[in-house]
Amino acid sequence: MNIFQFGSNVVSTVLRVMSERKKEAPRAEALLTKLEAQFGGRLPEEARRKVIVSYSIYQPMIIDAFTALRGRASTEEEKERLILYFICSGAFDDFIDRNELSAEDLDIISFQPEKFQPRRIEEQMFLHCHLALRNYVRDQQAYDQAARGLFRAQVDSAKQSLSTPVPEEELLRITQEKGGYAVLLCHFYLDHDASEAERTCWYRIGGIIQLTNDLFDTWKDLQAGVQTLPTRIRDARAFHTFFSGLTSDMMAAVAALPLPQARKRPFLLRMMAICSFGDMAVRQLRNLQGDAPLLPELSTLHRKALIIDMEKPANIWHCMRFTWQQCLAGSRMITALKPLPA
């Protein structure tokens, strides 16, 4: 693929994602309204917005990328299940972040939902969506394993808001498991079973997305006293090496998929485009560090130095160049493996 073909593919992909996002947001809002009427209440506006925004981004960017690996589009039923998932995900985050449920109640509502007595619409809707999804899943053992992994990571993430320092290896585990299992769970709601190699892709891109979100939230987390890997960065060059390793691992996971090359290459573009946002954020930190051996203390920097402006032409160009470079490297990996018939 030459640079002109790549540019055309990127532009068409971006336009398709933007177009689909506009279509999916009303779908999520309509289902939320229907469920609220069913339970005789209304979710807080912030909670509704979080569900709509999360779903309308994930569906075209991630879910459609994985269904395209099978040569098909996502079905209406799959899309509805994904909305139910984001209702659950958003509600559970609030249960933890706002200390709305005790540790015992969190365990019961997650793994013994039939025993939980809901008191608010948030709990009623969580239970309804959680049970509907659980009853659909075919591989219950693997699903329970992933759900328990996410539960542990979400509960442990409460440590990040404490004044007691969290070891970096613990922050890394929480980040990777929280993002990895959250995205991995999505594949259980699709109408096909995923291979182990495909599940690896789901998990790896989830960890990268979580770390990227943390990078974009660095300023906000510093103000709130939340401990994340990015708020701990001292050497941006070393962190860039670490992030590049995650990208390379993702690239290798795509190359290892037991699918034809013609399916893997468009998927690789989508995954590397997602990775480009994190690389861009780390590059901004590298620019702040310059030739110095370490970054200045992040807490001493102004907001403008840490906020990432996605509309800056330089940032857009960085993402496109990064995606192009990684797709070239990934394509070489794919070609090196024995090709499967299309």
Buried (B, 14 or more C-beta within 10 A) or exposed (E): BEEEEBEEBBEEBEEEBEEBBEEBBEBBBEBBEEBBEEBEEEBEEEBBEBBBBBBBBBBBBBBBBBBBBBEEEBEEEBBBBBBBBBBBBBBBBBBBEEEBBEEEBBBBBBBEBEEBEBEEBBBBBBBBBBEBBBEBBEEEEBBEEBBEBBBBBBBBBEBBBEEEEBEEEBBBBBBBBBBBBBBBBBBBBBBEEBEEBBBBBBBBBBBBBBBBBBBBBBBEBBEEEBBBBBBEBEBBBEBBEBBBEBBBEBBEBBBBBEBBBEBBBBBBBBBBBBBBBBBBBBBBBBEBBEEEEEBEEBEEBEEEBBEBEEEEEEBBEBBBEBBBEBBEBBBEBBEEEEEEEE
